[in-house]
Amino acid sequence: MELRRDWSVCLVEPGKYGAQITVDLLRACGAVRLCTFANGEAAFEGLRQSPANVIFCTLDDPAFDGLAWTRALRRDRALACRSAPIFLLTSKLSRAIAEECRHAGANAIIGKPTSVAALSGTIKKVLANPRPFIDAAGYVGPCRRAGIVTTAAHKRRRNDVRAA
């Protein structure tokens, strides 16, 4: 399953250049209808006007708390898209951060830098196996029992170049 052309994709990325790179990657993955927001408040307002089918959000901007924003989105009953898959993007991927993202209600976390193949594969994996949506007092989001889908950049092997 891929991003369908009739779907709306939301990207919350305060950084101008990071947003452009992610937009280019999402377009290569098939996203046609794409809305980009520079802050959480604007994203909430935009999602109230036009709900998204898939949401991408950054964790790397110190002025924007992507985890708190994800929690708030999941708990906002007025938003029609609160159960939409949420993909979090970060350059500081670790097991601890993945756990925080899982408890915030994210479906997947993607390590930066990423590629079209890695991004597309993660999207397909999440959309092909949707987890039940839980709405409980202490947690709102996809069922946490299955864990969270993580994708990290492949480590390049160093060529051993020796001077003769």
Secondary structure, DSSP 8 states (H G I E B T S, - for coil): ----TT-EEEEE--SHHHHHHHHHHHHHTT--EEEEESSHHHHHHHHHHS--SEEEEES--TTS-HHHHHHHHHH-TT-TTTTS-EEEEESS--HHHHHHHHHHT-SEEEESS--HHHHHHHHHHHHHS---EEE-SS-EEE-GGG--EEE-------------
